Amino acid sequence: MALGLAALAGARQAPTIRVPVRLVSLPTLVFSKENQLVSGLQKTDFRVFDNGRLQTVTLDTSSTPVSVALAVQVNLDIRQYLPGIAKTGSIVDALVAGESGETAVITYSGEITVAKSFDTGNVQSTLRSISPSGTQARMIDAGFHAISLLTKRPASRSRVLVFIGQPVDSGSESNIAALSELAAKENVTVFALTLPVFGKAFVSDTFSLQGASAAERGGFKAGVDLGKLIAVLNRSNDAEKGADPYSVLVSATGGTQFHFRKQRQLEDAMANLGLELRSAYRLNYYPNSSESGYHTIKIEVAVSGAKVYARPGYWLNEN
């Protein structure tokens, strides 16, 4: 079965985002040498090193409810995809948010609209009511608005931001570095369900995509086999200058970028996203060093031949 888990690739280098960190939370995936997910591990099965220092960690074994902010691009550039996106509301509820989860829907083009708040409405009917309009894609501004909604939810809930659209921004008042910093500060994990870019009309000066391979940087197509997925997990995916904004956010926060062109690929991506959210061990620790700067993270697990995937580090600033 294909799994959409590329975002937790341990080999990747995180973008340079400097935010104060108190509690370090590590969603961590463990694969056996046969490339099967390993379940049932205990806290004592993990050793976490922060800048080479062994940490005292806790393992959150409870089922944490999730708050999902779904940010959907609705400009004229993707109008042919909106009917297919509209069919996925029940999948978002059942497989992404889950039984104890909740979802808000934000749409963006030249305008940003809260189409559904967390405590009202229905995702299925909300997505079906979306109409395309405008030529801009204020993706970054929509991300700020989504995080604002997420930070108002109870602190006990996991915060997830899911973009559906093209990996471009046009017309936003803020920038991707500020959005990445805010997402990291507020413990928001960003995922992206990514459409291809048709031409360069809506690509901002900040993000330059060069052809199909660049357009698919930062993720993999939904529906690939597990062997190919493991290869992607092991491939470096630096969020360098020129990377698309989805890749920057995904790399910064430990999310996943999926690519789709067809209805089935979108549905598979959503199912894989939900599986990822529910398959990760959640390790937490307070760093036993107050050194400012970049802290590298290394995780060892007491399973012979196992592969471990988690974010590679974080920035710690002095108060």
N, C-alpha and C positions, 0 to 999 in steps of 0.2 A: 504494500500500500504506500502510495506517495505521501510524504509528510511535508508540510510547509514550514520548515524550521530553520531556514538559512540565516535568520537574523541573529542567532545566538552563536555565531561562529567565533570560536576562541582565537583563531589565528588572525582575525582582523584587528587592525589598529583603530581605536576610536578617534573621532575628531577631537581637536584641541578645544575643549569647552571647560572653562574654569568656573566652577560654582562651589559654594561651601557645602561640605558633605558631613553629616553627622552619622546617621545609620546608612551603611552600605547594604543594599539589597541585590542579590544575585540570582535571577532566574537561571537555572542550570539544567542542561540536558545531558543525559548519560546514555551512550550507545555501547552495546557489547561489541566484541570483535567480529561478531556475525552481523553487525549493523542492525541490531534490534534494540528498541528502547528498553532500558533497565529500570524496573520499578522496585519498590519495597525497600529502598536504602534508608538507613538511619543516619542521624547526625554524626555518629562515630565513624561512619564510612567515608566521611569527607575531611580533607585537610585543606585549609584555605590560607594562602600566603599573600600578604600585602607588602609590596616592596621587599619581598624575601622574608618577612617576619610572619611566623605562624600566628593565626588569629583564633580567638574564641568565638565560635559561631553558634547560631541557633538555626534549627530547621523548622520552618513553618509547615506543619502537616495538615492544617485545617483547609477546608475548601473555601477559598476567598471569593466572595462575590465580586463581579466586575461591573464597572461603569464604562460603557462604550460610547464615544462620540464619533459618529459617522459623518465625515465631511465629503460631500459629493460635488464634483465639478459639473456644472449644468450649462455651460456656454454652448454656442452653436457648433463649436468645433467637434463636440462628441455627441451631437444630437442623435445619431444613428444608434448609439449604444444605450441611451437612456431607457428604452423599453425593456431591454434585457436586464439592466440594473434594477428596474422596478419590480422584476419578478423574484428578487432575492430576499425580500423582507422577512419571510418566514425562516429562511436559513440564518439570517442575522440573529433573529430571536433565539432559535433553537440551538445553533451550533457555535455562534460567536459569543453572544451574551450569556446563553445558558439559562437554566431554570431560575437561578437566583440573581441573574443579571438585569441590567437596565440599559436602555439605549436612547440617545438623543441624535437628531439628524440636523446637520447644517448644510445648506447648499451655497455654492459660490460660483460666481461669474464676475461681472463688474460690481454686483451687489452681494452681500452676505446676509443670509436669512436663517433664522432658527426655525426650520420647518416642523420640528417636533422637539419639545423639551423632554427631560427625563421622566417627569411625572405625569405626562399627558400623551394622548394620541396613540397611534398604532404605526409601527414601522412599515408594514406592508402597504397600508393605504397612503401613508405619507410618501413613499417612494413612487407609488402609482400616480400621485397628483403632481409630480414634478414636470415642469415644462422648460424647454431650453430657451435661453435668452442671452443676449450680449456676446461680446467677443473677447473680453478680458477673462483672466483666470486668477483671481486674487487668493491663491492658495495659501500663501504665508499668513495673510490677515485672517483667513478662515481658521488656520491653525491656532492663532492667538485666541480667537473667539471660542473655539472648542475647548482649549485648555482652561479658559475662564469658567466655562460650565463645569468641567471636571473637578476643578478645585473647590467647588461648592458642594460636592458630594461628600458623604462621611469618609473620614480618614481610613476607616477599616476596609474600604473597597479598593480593588485594583483599578488603576486609571489607564484606559486604553484609547488611543486616537487612531482611527482607521480612515485613510484617504482613499477615495475611488476617483480616478481621473488620470490625466496625463502628468508626467513628471516635469511640469513647467510652472512658472509664475509670471503673471503679467498684471501690473497695476497696483501691487501691494505697497502700502506705506512703510512697512517695516522690512527687515531683512532676515535671511535664513539663520544667521549666527545668533541673533537675538531669540528667535523661536526655538532653536536647539537648546540654548541655555535655559530658557524657561521650562521646556519640557523636562530637561534633566533635573532642574531644581524642584519641580513639582511631581517628580516620580511618575511621569507619563510615558508609557511605551507607545511608540508610533509604528504602525504598520501601513503598507501601501499596496493597494490593488491597482495595478498600473496598466494603462492603455498605451498603445504606440503613439508616437508623435507624428502627425502628418504634416511634413514641411516644417518650417522654422518661424512661421508667422507669429506664434505666441510664445516663443522662447525668449526669456529676458536676457539682457546683456550679461547678467551675472552667471547664468547657466547655459553653457554651449554644448549641445549634443551633436556628435559627429556620427551620423549614420545609424544603422540598426544596432550594431554592437554596443555603442555608447548609450543608445536608448534603453537597452536592457541591462545596463550596469547596475549592480547593487541587488540583484535578485535572481529569480529563475522562473521558468514558466510552470504554472500549476499543472500537475498531472505527470511530472517526470517520475522515473522510478527511484527507489531509495538509494541505489548506488550512485546515480548522478547527483542526488541531493547531497550525499556525503562529500562528493568532490567539490560541490559549491561551498559547503560549510568549511572546507579546508582551504579555500582560495582566498587570498588577501583581497580586501575590498576597501581600500583607503578612500575616505571622503575628501579627495583632493580638490584643489581649485579647478572649476570646470565641471565637477560632478553635478548631477541633477539634484534638485532640492529634496526629493523623496529619499534618495540614497544618503544624503547628509543626515536627515532626521532619523532614518532607520538605523544607521551606524551609530549615531549618538546615543540612542535610547535602548538598543537591544531588541528592536522589532524585526520585521521581515518584509521584504518587497517581493510581491508576486506579479507576474505578467500574464495578461489574458487578452485574447482577441475574440473568443467565442463564449457563448453562454455556459457551456459545460466547464470550460476552464475557470470562469469566474466562480461558479458554484463549488468546484473542487478547491479553489483557493480559499474560499470562505470556510469550508470544512477543515482544511489543513490549518488555517489560522486558529480556529477553535480548538483543534487538537493540540497545537503548540501551547496555547494558554493553559491547558489542563495537564500537560505532560511534564512541565518543568518543575524541578525541585526549587524551593525558595529558601536560599541560604541568606542569613543576615548577620552582620557583625558591626561593632563600633571599632574603628581603627585604633590600634594601640600605639600609634605614632601620630603626632600632630604636625609632621613635616608638611610644609606647603609644597605645591607642585604636583606633577603627575605621579600617581601611584599605580604600579602594575599589579595585576591580580593573577595568581596561579592557583588552580584547583586540582587536587589529587583525589582519586577515589579508589577505595579498596575493592576493585573489581579487575581481575587480570585482563589485560588487553583492552580495557574500556577506553572510549573516546569521550572527552568532556568538552562541552561547548558553553561558554558564558562570555560576558563582555570582558575585554582584556584589561580594563583599568578605568580610572576616573581622576578628576582634578580636585585637589583639596587646597583651599585658600585659607590664609590666616584671617581671623575675625578682625 
